[in-house]
Amino acid sequence: MREVHLNNETCMNGSEVRLWCGSQAAVCVVTGDQTLVHTSFTHLSNGTQVTALQTLTYHQWLGLTLALLSAFLIGGSVILKKKALLRLAVSGNTRAGDGGHGYLKDWLWWGGLLTMGAGEVCNFAAYMFAPATLVTPLGALSVLISAVLSSYLLGEVLNVVGKLGCLLCVLGSILLVIHAPQEQEVTSLQDMTNKLLEPGFLVYMSAVLVLCVVLVVYFSPRVGSSNILVYISICSLLGAFTVSSVKGLAIAIQTVYYDISVLASPLTWILLITLIVSIVTQVNYLNKSLDSFNTLLVYPIYYVLFTSVVLSTSIILFQEWSSMAVVDIVTTVGSFLVIVVGVAMLHLFKELQVDDRSCLILTRF
């Protein structure tokens, strides 16, 4: 809570005081020596000179920094673990793909695992300070970082199409940061409870849950191993529960510093249980998908579906787009599509042989 001290002339009985907070303004009327009565809220188009907005912007940039750090750590962890597995194969031990577990004795593999864990912690913390609409799509940067580092540290060749995909990922991420939502609508656990109980969100989550159950019970045993969309759809739909739980728990962690009673709230434990069940189920079906289908296809499809579900959940639950202009909304969606194309180019054309002569021929057309 921020205290604002006004001079005596401003606090004359009957005078009006206008307070700015982000994109909203509160008009208060002085009715006594110590009483301010809130009368109305109005949306503003320009509040860039207000200290409260500067604090909020600082939080958003902190969340952005954590999201970028998370992408770097997760992308780097893939290289560390792969380097450990390659070293294991060269030494003549049984490979992980053949059922071997020799990598558990390699400190480099454990370093990769711990790095990935640190990346996930940073990603979790990013939701405390930045909107889900900004944090989730930036996860694609881990793919870019992994591709770039593998070309330098593992000797893998990044062709022209892959480099163009990297460029598109960077361009889409920059546009996303510029036009992402500038404020968070949910700031307390009580706000989170109110959001979760809204009829629109209950209908949405009920539909997601029913669809997940149908996919798990009916489609997964029958066509799961032959249709790539079944396992990936289950993982993606569960993202609605994962992200909303992470956002709620992040708010609870922030609140516990000055209100320990939040630990006794049933919502805190419901969110924690939901998060654990969702993550375990997601990992299970993602592993099934990776075991049954080509990795080059799994990751792009999973990224598109998962991020689409998260963006839909963010719109319905957190309403982070309610204060955005039409131009910002269109640009944000366009940025996401640009990142999707970049990720697809990195994965689908990773092994495509493109030489300089081919590039020269293409430029003539």
C-alpha positions in Angstrom: 0.0 0.0 0.0 1.4 3.4 -1.0 0.7 6.5 1.2 0.2 9.8 -0.5 0.7 13.0 1.6 -1.0 16.1 0.3 -0.7 19.7 1.5 -3.4 21.4 3.5 -4.6 23.5 0.6 -5.3 20.4 -1.4 -7.2 18.7 1.4 -9.8 21.4 1.9 -13.2 20.0 2.6 -15.1 19.4 -0.7 -12.1 19.5 -2.9 -11.4 16.8 -5.4 -8.2 14.7 -5.6 -7.4 12.7 -8.8 -5.1 9.7 -8.4 -3.5 7.9 -11.3 -2.6 4.2 -11.2 -1.6 2.6 -14.5 -4.3 3.1 -17.1 -7.0 4.1 -14.6 -7.8 7.2 -12.5 -9.7 7.4 -9.3 -11.5 10.6 -8.4 -11.8 11.1 -4.6 -13.7 13.8 -2.7 -12.5 15.1 0.6 -15.4 15.0 3.0 -13.5 15.3 6.3 -10.1 15.7 7.9 -9.2 12.1 7.3 -11.8 10.7 4.9 -11.6 10.2 1.2 -14.6 8.8 -0.6 -14.0 7.0 -3.9 -16.5 8.2 -6.5 -15.5 6.9 -10.0 -12.9 5.2 -12.2 -12.0 6.4 -15.6 -9.6 4.9 -18.2 -6.8 7.1 -19.4 -4.9 7.1 -22.6 -1.8 8.7 -21.2 -0.4 8.3 -17.7 3.3 8.1 -18.4 4.2 10.9 -15.9 2.9 9.1 -12.8 5.1 7.5 -10.3 2.8 4.5 -9.8 3.1 3.7 -13.5 6.8 3.7 -13.2 6.7 1.2 -10.4 4.4 -1.1 -12.4 6.7 -0.8 -15.5 9.6 -1.8 -13.3 7.7 -4.9 -12.2 6.9 -5.8 -15.8 10.6 -5.4 -16.9 11.6 -7.6 -13.9 9.2 -10.3 -15.1 10.5 -9.9 -18.6 14.1 -10.3 -17.4 13.2 -13.4 -15.5 11.4 -14.9 -18.6 14.5 -14.2 -20.7 16.8 -15.7 -18.1 14.5 -18.7 -18.0 14.7 -19.2 -21.7 18.5 -18.9 -21.7 18.8 -21.4 -18.8 16.4 -23.9 -20.3 18.0 -23.6 -23.8 21.5 -24.0 -22.3 20.4 -27.0 -20.2 19.5 -28.9 -23.3 23.0 -28.5 -24.6 24.6 -29.6 -21.4 22.5 -32.8 -21.2 23.0 -33.6 -24.8 26.8 -33.1 -24.5 26.8 -35.5 -21.6 24.8 -38.1 -23.5 27.2 -37.8 -26.5 30.1 -38.2 -24.2 28.4 -41.3 -22.7 28.0 -42.8 -26.2 31.6 -42.2 -27.1 32.8 -43.9 -24.0 31.0 -47.1 -25.1 28.4 -47.2 -22.3 24.8 -48.2 -23.0 22.9 -45.2 -24.4 19.9 -43.7 -22.7 17.8 -44.5 -25.8 18.7 -48.2 -25.3 17.7 -48.2 -21.6 21.1 -47.2 -20.1 21.4 -44.9 -17.1 25.1 -44.2 -17.1 24.3 -40.5 -17.5 23.3 -40.4 -13.9 27.0 -40.6 -13.0 28.0 -37.7 -15.2 28.3 -34.3 -13.5 27.6 -32.5 -16.8 24.2 -34.1 -17.1 23.3 -33.2 -13.5 24.5 -29.7 -14.3 22.1 -29.6 -17.2 19.3 -30.9 -15.0 19.9 -28.3 -12.3 20.2 -25.5 -15.0 16.8 -26.6 -16.3 15.4 -26.5 -12.8 16.7 -23.0 -12.3 15.1 -22.0 -15.6 11.7 -23.3 -14.5 12.0 -21.4 -11.2 12.8 -18.2 -13.1 9.8 -18.9 -15.3 7.6 -19.4 -12.3 8.8 -16.1 -10.7 8.2 -14.3 -14.0 4.5 -14.8 -13.6 4.7 -12.8 -10.3 5.6 -9.6 -12.2 4.5 -9.9 -15.8 1.3 -10.9 -17.6 1.0 -14.5 -18.8 0.4 -13.1 -22.3 4.0 -11.8 -22.2 5.8 -14.6 -20.3 4.4 -17.7 -22.1 5.2 -16.9 -25.8 8.8 -15.9 -24.8 9.4 -19.6 -24.0 10.1 -20.0 -27.7 13.4 -18.2 -27.2 14.7 -21.4 -25.4 14.4 -23.1 -28.8 16.4 -20.3 -30.5 19.1 -20.4 -27.8 19.4 -24.1 -28.0 19.8 -24.0 -31.7 22.4 -21.3 -31.6 24.4 -22.9 -28.8 24.3 -26.3 -30.5 25.9 -24.9 -33.6 28.8 -23.5 -31.6 29.3 -26.0 -28.9 28.1 -29.3 -30.5 29.2 -28.6 -34.1 25.7 -28.9 -35.4 25.1 -27.0 -38.6 22.4 -24.2 -38.5 21.3 -23.7 -42.1 20.1 -20.6 -43.8 16.4 -21.5 -43.1 17.2 -22.0 -39.4 19.0 -18.7 -39.2 16.0 -17.0 -40.7 13.8 -18.8 -38.2 16.0 -17.4 -35.4 15.6 -13.9 -36.8 11.9 -14.3 -36.9 11.8 -15.5 -33.3 13.8 -12.4 -32.2 11.7 -10.1 -34.2 8.4 -11.5 -32.9 9.7 -11.4 -29.3 10.7 -7.7 -29.7 7.2 -6.8 -31.1 5.6 -8.9 -28.3 7.5 -7.0 -25.6 6.6 -3.6 -27.0 2.9 -4.3 -27.4 2.2 -6.7 -24.6 -0.3 -5.8 -21.8 1.1 -3.1 -19.5 -0.7 -4.1 -16.3 -1.8 -7.0 -14.2 -5.5 -7.3 -13.3 -5.1 -9.8 -10.5 -3.1 -8.6 -7.5 -4.5 -10.5 -4.5 -5.7 -14.0 -3.7 -9.2 -12.6 -3.2 -9.1 -11.1 -6.7 -8.0 -14.5 -8.0 -10.9 -16.2 -6.2 -13.4 -13.8 -7.8 -11.9 -14.4 -11.2 -12.0 -18.2 -10.9 -15.7 -18.0 -9.9 -16.8 -15.9 -12.9 -19.3 -17.8 -15.0 -17.4 -17.4 -18.3 -14.3 -18.9 -16.9 -16.1 -21.8 -15.2 -17.8 -22.6 -18.5 -14.4 -22.4 -20.3 -12.5 -24.6 -17.8 -15.4 -27.1 -17.7 -15.2 -27.4 -21.5 -11.4 -27.9 -21.3 -11.7 -30.5 -18.6 -14.4 -32.5 -20.5 -12.3 -32.4 -23.6 -9.2 -33.6 -21.7 -11.2 -36.5 -20.2 -12.5 -37.5 -23.6 -9.0 -37.5 -25.1 -7.5 -39.4 -22.2 -10.3 -42.0 -21.8 -11.5 -42.6 -25.4 -9.0 -41.3 -28.0 -5.7 -42.0 -26.3 -6.0 -45.8 -26.0 -7.4 -46.1 -29.5 -5.5 -43.7 -31.8 -3.0 -42.0 -29.4 0.0 -43.8 -30.9 -1.0 -43.1 -34.5 -2.4 -39.5 -34.3 0.1 -36.9 -33.2 -2.5 -34.5 -32.1 -4.0 -36.7 -29.3 -1.1 -36.7 -26.8 -0.1 -33.1 -27.7 -3.6 -31.8 -27.3 -3.8 -33.3 -23.8 -0.6 -31.6 -22.8 -1.7 -28.3 -24.3 -5.2 -28.3 -22.8 -3.7 -29.0 -19.3 -1.7 -25.8 -19.8 -4.9 -23.9 -18.9 -4.8 -25.4 -15.4 -1.0 -25.1 -15.1 -0.7 -21.4 -16.0 -3.7 -20.3 -13.9 -2.4 -22.3 -10.9 1.1 -20.8 -11.3 -0.3 -17.3 -11.5 -2.5 -17.9 -8.4 0.4 -19.4 -6.4 2.7 -16.6 -7.4 0.2 -14.1 -6.0 -0.1 -16.3 -2.8 3.7 -16.2 -2.4 3.7 -12.5 -2.7 0.9 -12.2 -0.2 2.4 -14.5 2.4 5.2 -12.0 3.3 2.6 -9.7 5.0 -0.3 -12.0 5.5 0.6 -15.5 6.7 -3.0 -16.5 6.8 -2.9 -17.0 3.1 -1.4 -20.5 3.8 -4.6 -21.5 5.5 -6.7 -20.5 2.4 -8.2 -23.5 0.7 -7.6 -21.9 -2.7 -3.8 -22.0 -2.1 -3.8 -25.7 -1.6 -6.3 -26.3 -4.4 -4.0 -24.4 -6.8 -0.9 -26.3 -5.6 -2.6 -29.7 -6.0 -3.9 -28.7 -9.4 -0.5 -27.6 -10.5 1.2 -30.8 -9.4 -1.4 -33.1 -11.1 -1.3 -31.0 -14.3 2.5 -31.0 -14.6 2.8 -34.8 -13.9 0.1 -35.5 -16.5 1.7 -33.2 -19.0 5.1 -34.7 -18.6 3.6 -38.2 -19.0 1.8 -37.5 -22.2 4.6 -35.4 -23.6 7.0 -38.3 -23.1 4.5 -40.6 -24.9 4.4 -38.1 -27.8 8.2 -37.9 -28.1 8.5 -41.6 -27.9 5.9 -42.2 -30.7 6.5 -39.3 -33.1 9.3 -37.3 -34.7 10.7 -34.6 -32.3 10.9 -32.1 -35.2 7.1 -32.3 -35.4 6.2 -32.6 -31.8 7.8 -29.4 -30.4 6.4 -26.9 -33.0 2.9 -28.3 -32.7 3.1 -28.4 -28.9 4.3 -24.8 -28.8 1.5 -23.6 -31.0 -1.3 -25.4 -29.2 0.0 -24.8 -25.7 0.6 -21.1 -26.2 -2.8 -20.7 -27.9 -4.5 -22.3 -24.9 -2.5 -20.1 -22.5 -3.4 -17.0 -24.4 -7.1 -18.0 -24.4 -7.0 -18.6 -20.7 -5.3 -15.3 -20.1 -8.0 -13.4 -22.1 -10.9 -15.1 -20.2 -9.4 -15.3 -16.7 -6.9 -12.5 -16.2 -8.4 -10.1 -18.8 -4.9 -8.7 -19.4 -6.0 -7.4 -22.8 -8.9 -5.3 -21.5 -6.9 -2.1 -21.4 -5.0 -2.7 -24.7 -5.7 -0.7 -27.9 -6.8 -2.5 -31.0 -3.4 -1.9 -32.6 -1.6 -3.5 -29.6 -3.9 -6.5 -29.7 -3.4 -7.1 -33.4 0.4 -6.6 -33.1 0.6 -9.0 -30.2 -1.3 -11.7 -32.1 0.9 -11.0 -35.2 4.0 -11.3 -33.0 2.9 -14.7 -31.7 2.3 -15.9 -35.3 5.8 -14.6 -36.3 7.3 -16.6 -33.5 5.3 -19.7 -34.5 6.7 -19.5 -38.0 10.2 -19.0 -36.7 9.9 -22.0 -34.4 8.5 -24.1 -37.2 11.4 -23.1 -39.5 13.9 -24.0 -36.8 12.4 -27.5 -36.3 10.9 -28.6 -39.5 13.9 -27.5 -41.7 16.6 -28.3 -39.3 18.1 -31.0 -41.4 17.5 -29.4 -44.8 20.6 -29.1 -46.8 20.8 -25.6 -48.2 24.0 -24.4 -49.9 25.0 -21.0 -51.1 24.2 -21.8 -54.7 20.6 -22.7 -53.8 20.2 -19.4 -51.9 21.5 -17.5 -54.9 19.0 -19.2 -57.2 16.2 -18.4 -54.7 17.1 -14.7 -54.6 16.8 -14.4 -58.4 13.1 -15.3 -58.1 
